[in-house]
Amino acid sequence: MFDFQKLVVYTKAKDFANEVIVFLNQNHFDKSINDQLKRASLSIMLNIAEGSSRFSNKDRRNFLIIARGSAFECVAIFDFLHDNHLIEESFFKKNYDNLEEISKMLFALINKLEK
């Protein structure tokens, strides 16, 4: 098992990315929305994984910052879909809460690596 696979935040990010794939397969949004949401959701988990391979805390931290930025990007996309009545309130809230938790976990790891 690789180190990143032991991280709870990685598992949560992977679960989120899998849910996004299912969601996109069930819905037909604009191609650019589908592509951007898929890429951003995968970017969270992929940057956590790639960052764990780095030798310096500074490098690890940079990848976690990128992962957190991708989580924010997903929130913005869901916010847009919600505002345009393309997703239900309950679905928005569930994903918002998941992304908020992932973001907080990444923030804690980023702060830990700063010291």
ChimeraX commands (.cxc) that place a marker at each C-alpha (Angstrom):
marker #1 position 0.00,0.00,0.00 radius 0.5
marker #1 position 1.26,3.49,-0.85 radius 0.5
marker #1 position 1.41,6.11,1.90 radius 0.5
marker #1 position -1.23,8.34,0.32 radius 0.5
marker #1 position -3.73,5.46,0.36 radius 0.5
marker #1 position -3.58,5.50,4.16 radius 0.5
marker #1 position -4.72,9.12,4.32 radius 0.5
marker #1 position -8.38,9.63,5.23 radius 0.5
marker #1 position -8.47,12.76,3.07 radius 0.5
marker #1 position -7.32,10.73,0.06 radius 0.5
marker #1 position -10.08,8.17,0.64 radius 0.5
marker #1 position -12.67,10.94,0.93 radius 0.5
marker #1 position -11.36,12.63,-2.21 radius 0.5
marker #1 position -11.44,9.34,-4.11 radius 0.5
marker #1 position -15.02,8.65,-2.96 radius 0.5
marker #1 position -15.99,12.16,-4.05 radius 0.5
marker #1 position -14.39,11.70,-7.49 radius 0.5
marker #1 position -16.23,8.39,-7.93 radius 0.5
marker #1 position -19.53,10.06,-7.00 radius 0.5
marker #1 position -18.88,12.83,-9.51 radius 0.5
marker #1 position -18.32,10.27,-12.29 radius 0.5
marker #1 position -21.63,8.56,-11.46 radius 0.5
marker #1 position -23.38,11.95,-11.27 radius 0.5
marker #1 position -22.01,13.06,-14.65 radius 0.5
marker #1 position -22.96,9.76,-16.27 radius 0.5
marker #1 position -26.54,10.28,-15.07 radius 0.5
marker #1 position -26.80,13.92,-16.15 radius 0.5
marker #1 position -26.19,15.71,-19.40 radius 0.5
marker #1 position -24.69,19.11,-18.81 radius 0.5
marker #1 position -22.70,21.26,-21.16 radius 0.5
marker #1 position -19.53,19.45,-22.30 radius 0.5
marker #1 position -17.28,22.06,-20.68 radius 0.5
marker #1 position -19.06,21.73,-17.31 radius 0.5
marker #1 position -18.77,17.94,-17.44 radius 0.5
marker #1 position -15.09,18.10,-18.36 radius 0.5
marker #1 position -14.19,20.74,-15.79 radius 0.5
marker #1 position -16.03,19.02,-12.93 radius 0.5
marker #1 position -14.51,15.66,-13.79 radius 0.5
marker #1 position -11.00,17.13,-14.04 radius 0.5
marker #1 position -11.31,19.17,-10.83 radius 0.5
marker #1 position -12.68,16.25,-8.80 radius 0.5
marker #1 position -9.92,13.93,-10.01 radius 0.5
marker #1 position -7.33,16.65,-9.40 radius 0.5
marker #1 position -8.06,16.61,-5.67 radius 0.5
marker #1 position -7.13,12.98,-5.21 radius 0.5
marker #1 position -4.36,12.98,-7.82 radius 0.5
marker #1 position -2.55,15.93,-6.25 radius 0.5
marker #1 position -2.78,14.32,-2.81 radius 0.5
marker #1 position -1.20,11.19,-4.29 radius 0.5
marker #1 position 1.48,13.01,-6.26 radius 0.5
marker #1 position 2.37,15.24,-3.33 radius 0.5
marker #1 position 2.99,12.23,-1.12 radius 0.5
marker #1 position 5.77,11.15,-3.46 radius 0.5
marker #1 position 7.77,14.32,-2.91 radius 0.5
marker #1 position 10.76,14.40,-0.61 radius 0.5
marker #1 position 10.48,17.89,0.80 radius 0.5
marker #1 position 7.66,19.27,2.90 radius 0.5
marker #1 position 7.60,22.35,0.68 radius 0.5
marker #1 position 6.90,20.23,-2.41 radius 0.5
marker #1 position 4.30,18.11,-0.60 radius 0.5
marker #1 position 2.63,21.27,0.66 radius 0.5
marker #1 position 2.40,22.77,-2.85 radius 0.5
marker #1 position 0.53,19.72,-4.16 radius 0.5
marker #1 position -1.88,19.86,-1.21 radius 0.5
marker #1 position -2.51,23.54,-1.96 radius 0.5
marker #1 position -3.35,22.62,-5.54 radius 0.5
marker #1 position -5.65,19.83,-4.31 radius 0.5
marker #1 position -7.44,22.31,-2.06 radius 0.5
marker #1 position -7.81,24.73,-4.97 radius 0.5
marker #1 position -9.44,21.96,-6.99 radius 0.5
marker #1 position -11.90,21.35,-4.15 radius 0.5
marker #1 position -12.80,25.05,-4.27 radius 0.5
marker #1 position -13.24,24.75,-8.03 radius 0.5
marker #1 position -15.71,21.89,-7.54 radius 0.5
marker #1 position -17.66,24.00,-5.04 radius 0.5
marker #1 position -17.86,26.83,-7.59 radius 0.5
marker #1 position -19.18,24.46,-10.27 radius 0.5
marker #1 position -21.80,23.00,-7.93 radius 0.5
marker #1 position -22.71,26.54,-6.87 radius 0.5
marker #1 position -23.25,27.47,-10.53 radius 0.5
marker #1 position -25.34,24.36,-11.18 radius 0.5
marker #1 position -27.39,25.05,-8.06 radius 0.5
marker #1 position -27.99,28.70,-8.96 radius 0.5
marker #1 position -29.22,27.63,-12.39 radius 0.5
marker #1 position -31.55,25.00,-10.89 radius 0.5
marker #1 position -29.66,22.16,-12.54 radius 0.5
marker #1 position -29.15,20.22,-9.31 radius 0.5
marker #1 position -31.35,19.77,-6.28 radius 0.5
marker #1 position -30.71,21.50,-2.96 radius 0.5
marker #1 position -30.04,18.22,-1.14 radius 0.5
marker #1 position -27.45,17.14,-3.70 radius 0.5
marker #1 position -25.77,20.55,-3.54 radius 0.5
marker #1 position -25.69,20.50,0.27 radius 0.5
marker #1 position -24.28,16.96,0.42 radius 0.5
marker #1 position -21.43,17.77,-1.95 radius 0.5
marker #1 position -20.81,21.16,-0.40 radius 0.5
marker #1 position -20.42,19.49,3.00 radius 0.5
marker #1 position -18.12,16.79,1.58 radius 0.5
marker #1 position -15.92,19.36,-0.10 radius 0.5
marker #1 position -15.83,21.54,3.00 radius 0.5
marker #1 position -14.62,18.56,5.03 radius 0.5
marker #1 position -11.98,17.69,2.42 radius 0.5
marker #1 position -10.86,21.32,2.32 radius 0.5
marker #1 position -10.51,21.49,6.10 radius 0.5
marker #1 position -8.50,18.26,6.16 radius 0.5
marker #1 position -6.19,19.54,3.43 radius 0.5
marker #1 position -5.80,22.85,5.25 radius 0.5
marker #1 position -4.73,21.00,8.40 radius 0.5
marker #1 position -2.16,18.98,6.44 radius 0.5
marker #1 position -0.88,22.13,4.71 radius 0.5
marker #1 position -0.42,23.87,8.05 radius 0.5
marker #1 position 1.30,20.83,9.52 radius 0.5
marker #1 position 3.82,20.78,6.66 radius 0.5
marker #1 position 4.51,24.49,7.02 radius 0.5
marker #1 position 6.18,24.01,10.37 radius 0.5
marker link #1:1,2 radius 0.2
marker link #1:2,3 radius 0.2
marker link #1:3,4 radius 0.2
marker link #1:4,5 radius 0.2
marker link #1:5,6 radius 0.2
marker link #1:6,7 radius 0.2
marker link #1:7,8 radius 0.2
marker link #1:8,9 radius 0.2
marker link #1:9,10 radius 0.2
marker link #1:10,11 radius 0.2
marker link #1:11,12 radius 0.2
marker link #1:12,13 radius 0.2
marker link #1:13,14 radius 0.2
marker link #1:14,15 radius 0.2
marker link #1:15,16 radius 0.2
marker link #1:16,17 radius 0.2
marker link #1:17,18 radius 0.2
marker link #1:18,19 radius 0.2
marker link #1:19,20 radius 0.2
marker link #1:20,21 radius 0.2
marker link #1:21,22 radius 0.2
marker link #1:22,23 radius 0.2
marker link #1:23,24 radius 0.2
marker link #1:24,25 radius 0.2
marker link #1:25,26 radius 0.2
marker link #1:26,27 radius 0.2
marker link #1:27,28 radius 0.2
marker link #1:28,29 radius 0.2
marker link #1:29,30 radius 0.2
marker link #1:30,31 radius 0.2
marker link #1:31,32 radius 0.2
marker link #1:32,33 radius 0.2
marker link #1:33,34 radius 0.2
marker link #1:34,35 radius 0.2
marker link #1:35,36 radius 0.2
marker link #1:36,37 radius 0.2
marker link #1:37,38 radius 0.2
marker link #1:38,39 radius 0.2
marker link #1:39,40 radius 0.2
marker link #1:40,41 radius 0.2
marker link #1:41,42 radius 0.2
marker link #1:42,43 radius 0.2
marker link #1:43,44 radius 0.2
marker link #1:44,45 radius 0.2
marker link #1:45,46 radius 0.2
marker link #1:46,47 radius 0.2
marker link #1:47,48 radius 0.2
marker link #1:48,49 radius 0.2
marker link #1:49,50 radius 0.2
marker link #1:50,51 radius 0.2
marker link #1:51,52 radius 0.2
marker link #1:52,53 radius 0.2
marker link #1:53,54 radius 0.2
marker link #1:54,55 radius 0.2
marker link #1:55,56 radius 0.2
marker link #1:56,57 radius 0.2
marker link #1:57,58 radius 0.2
marker link #1:58,59 radius 0.2
marker link #1:59,60 radius 0.2
marker link #1:60,61 radius 0.2
marker link #1:61,62 radius 0.2
marker link #1:62,63 radius 0.2
marker link #1:63,64 radius 0.2
marker link #1:64,65 radius 0.2
marker link #1:65,66 radius 0.2
marker link #1:66,67 radius 0.2
marker link #1:67,68 radius 0.2
marker link #1:68,69 radius 0.2
marker link #1:69,70 radius 0.2
marker link #1:70,71 radius 0.2
marker link #1:71,72 radius 0.2
marker link #1:72,73 radius 0.2
marker link #1:73,74 radius 0.2
marker link #1:74,75 radius 0.2
marker link #1:75,76 radius 0.2
marker link #1:76,77 radius 0.2
marker link #1:77,78 radius 0.2
marker link #1:78,79 radius 0.2
marker link #1:79,80 radius 0.2
marker link #1:80,81 radius 0.2
marker link #1:81,82 radius 0.2
marker link #1:82,83 radius 0.2
marker link #1:83,84 radius 0.2
marker link #1:84,85 radius 0.2
marker link #1:85,86 radius 0.2
marker link #1:86,87 radius 0.2
marker link #1:87,88 radius 0.2
marker link #1:88,89 radius 0.2
marker link #1:89,90 radius 0.2
marker link #1:90,91 radius 0.2
marker link #1:91,92 radius 0.2
marker link #1:92,93 radius 0.2
marker link #1:93,94 radius 0.2
marker link #1:94,95 radius 0.2
marker link #1:95,96 radius 0.2
marker link #1:96,97 radius 0.2
marker link #1:97,98 radius 0.2
marker link #1:98,99 radius 0.2
marker link #1:99,100 radius 0.2
marker link #1:100,101 radius 0.2
marker link #1:101,102 radius 0.2
marker link #1:102,103 radius 0.2
marker link #1:103,104 radius 0.2
marker link #1:104,105 radius 0.2
marker link #1:105,106 radius 0.2
marker link #1:106,107 radius 0.2
marker link #1:107,108 radius 0.2
marker link #1:108,109 radius 0.2
marker link #1:109,110 radius 0.2
marker link #1:110,111 radius 0.2
marker link #1:111,112 radius 0.2
marker link #1:112,113 radius 0.2
marker link #1:113,114 radius 0.2
marker link #1:114,115 radius 0.2
view
